[in-house]
Amino acid sequence: MEDYFQSHTFSMILTWLFSIPVILCTIGPVLAFSLAFSLEKFEGIPRFLMVWLVVCFLLFSPLWYILLQILIATAYPFQSFRALLTTIVLIGYIPIVFGIMCIIGLGLPILCVYIIVYFENIASKIRLWLAALAAPIIFLIASYLFFLVLPYAAYSTHWLHARDVIRATNGPPEYFYRYVIPIAYIPLPRYVKEIGVDNLSPKERLRSHVAAIYLGEKQFTFFVYKSFPEEFKRKTGYSEQ
């Protein structure tokens, strides 16, 4: 069966050419900074606590999902001439929306941990233990708030065409999702659970998530119709015959 949302070869080449520098300039520095931060000595903070805080940041924050968003955004302009034109409009406001989401998911929890550690500008043993205990909870709460706000922030992309948005998941985003992000990490639409998560490939799960979050109702219905015709027919009774 032909994949309606498969990218053109030229689009895939451009996506990989531009995604590799993005990977090197974002994921690489994040990991390098995390390692350096965990090994750096800070006044009054034991090294084991720094390592623990970095582990909490990497495991419990929405960092990896944000990196996935960056890869999808990088791929999007190369999917069609229409996608390239709409990118000009998106550049006008998406960085603002993305910045707010980063503040919610990454900035606020880091600030909270900093306040616990350096309250009154002095790091005490009690506050260090409190920070160690609170860090995973703080990052999990921030991650919960991030995904809670995400559908509302994604309204800003609901006017985009399904074919361009779903094609942007091909290539680097697909592999990043397949090998880096756990299955349970991102929310999936109800029909995926009805079909069975294990019955879908990582590509299908990623596309389903992106469609449910970043597409408007009409385009999401179109995506389901093209990607899961049997499921669409079962729910709607519609058939081309």
PyMOL commands that set and color helices and strands:
alter all, ss='L'
color gray80, all
select helices_A, chain A and resi 9-39+47-60+63-78+81-90+94-117+119-121+125-157+162-167+172-179+183-185+190-195+197-199+202-214+217-227+229-236
alter helices_A, ss='H'
color red, helices_A
deselect
rebuild
show_as cartoon
